[in-house]
Amino acid sequence: MRTPRFNQPAPKSGAPETTMPTAIRPFFFQRAAWTLVLGLAAFVCAQAQDKYPSKPIRVVVPFPAGTAPDVMARYWGDRISKQLQQPVVIDNRAGASTIVGTQAVTTAPADGYTLLYTASGTLTINPFVYKKLPYQPQDLVPVTRMLSIPLVVSVPVQSPYKTLADLIKDAKARPGEVSYASYGVGTVPHMSMAYFANSAGLALNHVPYRDGGLTDVLGGRVSTAFSPIADVLPYIKAGKVRPLAVSSTHRLESLPQVPTVAEAFPGFEGDSWHGVFAVKGTPQPIVDLLASLSRRIAESDEYRRYLGEFGLIPVGGSPADFTQLVGTESKRWVKVVKDNNITLE
């Protein structure tokens, strides 16, 4: 018996039979339509990414307006805006040791239009100090470390401490009596001094201040402080403060005669920094673009001169460099947190 044929025109003589059977046509055209739709979607996504940014970029700064991170973020944002030909809007979201602003970024779309400009404690200290934190370091993608902030062990000019060795000797002779100021529990100045005390085998008395306590250091009411260089450099130049050591691995151009803590305790490093982060899942081409433009800023003579006025050090570097740094510092600070039982609610 002959197999029944679908109703279709007979093929031309000598030509292969290519006409599609009627029963298969709906499936074929549906599949072709979906293929076209998916292809167009991929094209549109690629075009949107190629055109980044096509609207203003919001940069969340988890510090109040007028603070150092805010000032530096605005400098960065202005230069990025000029390079990308799109507005960069600074959004100050201060509160809870940078937690409020950081959380606002981690819950934003991963499209490159919401970024975080923050200091080192947000990612390398907060996750270990706070018992409950609404974000994790993995929720953010490191883009570029823009600058490094050396800290300075300083004392008032009337202090009997002429060198770091003098401070160590007196602190060992009077355990718990030598005091130091900081911006509060879990801040980089607090953690760096705790790290130094552990390295030297000292028991120091921590006195936290909202403003860092440098005024009380100048007045001799507190023995010392491990202060950010931008805070203390004007007083050093004015002859009101004596620098004993710096937290960087190398001596600073702005204070070439001041030794590093690492010269007495090899491996010590306690600098803070500022950096740019994107939301986890942000397309890599966007991350790479922002990193490239940020490095261009960091390597400019204008930026170096600007930071030099405050004793700050331009950095730049790749996302991979920055990711490695965050990991290395996290290991350092989690040990300090555990060794000193530092916790916050």
Secondary structure by P-SEA (a helix, b strand, c coil): cccccccccccccccccccccccaaaaaaaaaaaaaaaaaaaaaaaaaaaacccbbbbbbbccccccaaaaaaaaaaaaaaaaacbbbbbbbbccccaaaaaaaaaaccccccbbbbbccccccccccccccccccccccccccccbbbbbbbccccccccccaaaaaaaaaaccccbbbbccccccaaaaaaaaaaaaabbbbbbbbbcccaaaaaaacccccccccccccaaaaaacccccccccccccccccccccccccccccbbbbbbcbbbbcccccaaaaaaaaaaaaaaaacaaaaaaaaaacbbbbbbcaaaaaaaaaaaaaaaaaaaaaaccccc
